[in-house]
Amino acid sequence: MATLDGQPVTPDDLLPLALTNLGHFTSMRVGADGRITGLALHLERLVRDCKTVWGADLDSVRVCDYVRQALDGHDGPCVIRVTIYDPTVDMGHPADADQPRVLVTRRPAGAMPPPPLRAMSVQYERDLPEVKHTGLFGALHARRAAQLKGFDDALFVGPDGHVSEGGTWNVGFINDQGVIWPKAPVLPGVTMALLQQHVDHQVSVVSLKQAKRMHVAFATNTSIGVRALSVIDDTPMATEHPVLSRLREAYMSIPGETL
């Protein structure tokens, strides 16, 4: 299912996005009751990123109308992705594109929580990390490299040796002091933000060496909730811990918001 400004999308509409990959998006998990966890934060992200990427104001009410349309008649959990891009964009003159439109797609939601994740460290930092943009080449290339080595995904480490985030997820850690989120250039993830509102935590620099000494490492995003990391490189990590259970319970207890 895909619509552009509420109308069926055509291949010609999608071609500029496919060829330039210039846009930004957010993915929202919709529960069986039709409510969306962190809806307000998702909308804030879209409005903020639209100003950054396109220099344009985004009507969040209109976005909600299109999402509501995509959910009409659909039962069961799903993931809605809202992508903001300009179908008139030209690779030679991207500054001329200033009329972003709203692409809405829907896919089935996976079970939560998913099984633990095996992560391989990769030196990489996303372009414009504060924006959830469609420029996924570097992240997916790192993920592919990790999978070819027998891992599930990549854990990004900066040139300074500090851990930042994962392929398409934020990473957090648990030690004797509690929950720690890395202080680094990362995407301000919605799931991470919600957990930070409900669970005591610290934000501090975490080196790769320190990460491997933590009691627990975990990934968070809208699609997976809170997912344990079972391995970082050749270092096994615990996948069960009372604080990890508390994080999962806290996230699942956050009431969804209606469109």
C-alpha positions in Angstrom: 0.0 0.0 0.0 1.4 3.4 -1.0 -0.1 6.8 -1.5 1.3 10.2 -2.4 -0.6 13.1 -0.8 -3.5 10.6 -0.3 -3.6 9.4 -4.0 -2.3 6.2 -5.4 1.4 6.6 -6.2 2.8 5.9 -9.7 6.2 4.7 -10.7 6.9 8.1 -12.2 6.2 9.7 -8.8 8.7 7.4 -7.1 11.5 7.7 -9.8 13.0 10.9 -8.4 13.2 9.5 -4.9 14.8 6.3 -6.2 17.4 8.2 -8.3 18.3 11.0 -5.9 17.5 9.4 -2.5 16.8 12.9 -1.2 14.2 12.9 1.5 13.4 12.1 5.1 11.0 9.8 6.9 9.7 8.3 10.1 8.3 4.9 10.8 5.5 4.4 13.3 4.3 1.2 14.8 0.5 1.0 14.9 -1.0 -1.3 17.6 -4.0 -3.6 17.1 -6.1 -0.8 18.6 -5.0 1.7 16.0 -3.0 3.7 18.4 0.5 4.9 17.8 3.2 4.9 20.5 5.0 8.2 20.4 2.9 9.8 17.7 3.5 13.4 18.9 7.3 12.8 18.7 7.1 11.2 15.3 5.2 14.3 14.0 7.7 16.6 15.7 10.5 14.8 13.9 8.8 15.1 10.5 8.1 18.9 11.0 11.7 19.5 12.3 13.4 17.5 9.6 11.3 19.0 6.8 12.5 22.4 7.8 16.1 21.1 7.8 16.0 19.2 4.6 13.6 21.3 2.5 13.4 24.6 4.3 9.6 24.2 4.3 6.8 24.0 6.8 5.0 20.6 7.1 1.3 20.4 8.0 1.2 17.7 10.6 -2.6 17.6 10.5 -2.4 16.8 6.8 0.1 14.0 7.6 -2.3 12.5 10.1 -5.1 12.6 7.5 -3.0 10.6 5.1 -1.9 8.1 7.8 -5.5 7.7 8.9 -6.5 7.0 5.2 -3.7 4.3 5.0 -5.1 2.6 8.1 -8.7 2.7 7.0 -10.1 -0.9 6.9 -6.8 -2.4 8.1 -6.9 -4.6 11.2 -3.9 -5.8 13.3 -0.5 -4.3 14.1 1.5 -2.7 11.3 4.2 -0.2 10.6 3.4 3.0 8.8 6.3 4.9 7.1 5.9 8.5 6.2 8.4 9.8 3.7 8.7 13.4 2.8 10.2 14.2 -0.6 9.8 16.4 -3.7 9.0 14.4 -6.9 10.3 17.4 -8.9 13.8 17.2 -7.5 16.6 17.2 -10.0 20.1 15.9 -9.1 21.7 18.9 -10.8 19.6 21.5 -9.0 18.3 20.2 -5.7 18.0 23.7 -4.3 15.0 24.2 -6.7 13.0 21.5 -4.9 11.0 23.2 -2.2 7.5 21.6 -2.4 7.8 18.4 -0.5 5.0 15.9 -0.6 3.9 13.1 1.7 4.4 9.4 0.7 2.7 6.9 3.1 3.5 3.2 3.0 2.3 0.3 5.2 3.8 -3.0 6.0 3.1 -5.8 8.6 4.6 -5.4 12.1 7.0 -8.0 13.4 6.7 -9.7 16.8 8.0 -7.9 19.8 10.5 -8.3 21.3 12.5 -9.9 18.5 15.3 -12.4 19.2 18.7 -11.0 20.4 20.9 -9.3 17.8 24.5 -10.1 16.9 26.4 -6.9 16.2 29.7 -6.2 14.5 31.5 -2.9 15.1 32.1 -0.8 12.0 33.7 2.6 11.9 31.0 4.8 10.4 29.0 7.9 11.1 25.8 8.8 9.2 25.6 12.0 7.2 23.5 14.6 9.1 23.0 12.1 11.9 20.3 14.2 13.7 18.0 13.7 10.7 16.2 10.5 9.9 16.9 10.8 6.1 16.6 8.4 3.2 20.3 8.3 2.6 20.8 4.8 3.8 23.6 3.6 1.6 26.3 3.8 4.2 24.2 2.2 6.9 23.0 -0.6 4.7 26.5 -1.2 3.3 27.8 -1.6 6.9 24.9 -3.9 7.7 25.7 -6.0 4.6 29.3 -6.2 5.6 28.3 -7.4 9.1 25.9 -10.0 7.7 28.6 -11.3 5.4 30.7 -11.9 8.5 27.9 -13.9 10.2 26.4 -11.1 12.2 23.0 -9.5 12.1 23.8 -5.8 11.9 26.5 -3.2 12.4 27.3 -1.1 15.5 28.7 2.2 14.5 31.9 3.5 16.0 33.3 7.0 15.3 36.9 7.7 14.3 37.4 8.6 18.0 36.6 5.1 19.0 33.3 6.0 20.6 30.1 4.0 20.0 27.2 6.0 18.5 24.3 4.0 17.2 23.3 0.9 15.1 22.3 0.4 11.5 18.8 1.7 11.9 18.5 1.8 15.7 19.8 3.5 18.8 21.9 1.6 21.2 21.9 1.7 25.0 23.8 -0.1 27.7 23.3 -1.3 31.3 26.0 -1.5 34.0 26.1 -1.2 37.8 25.0 2.5 37.6 22.0 1.7 35.5 21.1 2.7 31.9 23.6 4.5 29.8 23.0 6.1 26.4 26.1 7.0 24.3 27.0 10.6 24.1 27.7 10.9 20.3 26.2 12.2 17.1 23.1 10.0 16.8 19.6 10.1 15.5 17.3 11.3 18.3 15.2 8.1 18.2 11.5 8.2 19.3 11.8 5.0 21.3 15.0 6.2 22.9 13.3 9.5 23.8 10.3 7.7 25.3 12.5 5.4 27.4 14.5 8.4 28.6 11.3 10.0 29.8 10.3 7.0 31.8 13.5 5.4 33.1 16.4 7.0 34.9 19.5 7.1 32.8 22.9 8.7 32.1 24.2 10.0 28.8 28.0 9.6 28.5 30.8 8.7 26.2 31.1 5.0 25.6 34.2 3.5 23.9 34.0 0.2 22.1 36.1 -1.3 24.8 33.8 0.0 27.5 30.7 -1.2 25.5 32.0 -4.8 25.6 32.4 -4.6 29.4 28.8 -3.6 30.0 26.4 -6.0 31.6 23.9 -5.6 28.7 23.7 -3.9 25.4 20.3 -3.3 23.7 18.9 -1.8 20.5 15.8 0.4 20.3 13.5 1.6 17.5 9.8 1.8 16.8 9.7 -1.5 14.9 11.7 -3.6 17.5 11.0 -1.9 20.8 13.8 -3.0 23.1 16.1 -5.7 21.6 19.0 -7.3 23.4 22.4 -7.6 21.7 23.8 -11.1 22.3 27.3 -10.4 20.8 29.4 -7.4 20.0 32.2 -8.6 17.7 33.6 -11.6 19.6 32.3 -10.6 23.0 29.2 -12.3 24.3 26.6 -10.1 26.1 23.9 -11.1 28.6 20.4 -11.0 27.0 18.5 -11.0 30.3 18.7 -8.6 33.1 16.2 -7.0 35.6 16.9 -3.5 34.2 16.4 -4.7 30.6 13.0 -6.2 31.7 12.1 -2.9 33.3 12.9 -1.1 30.0 10.7 -3.4 28.1 7.9 -3.1 30.6 8.2 0.7 30.6 8.0 0.9 26.8 5.1 -1.5 26.5 3.2 0.4 29.2 3.3 3.8 27.4 -0.2 4.4 26.1 -0.6 4.8 22.4 -1.9 8.0 20.9 -4.9 8.3 18.5 -4.6 10.0 15.2 
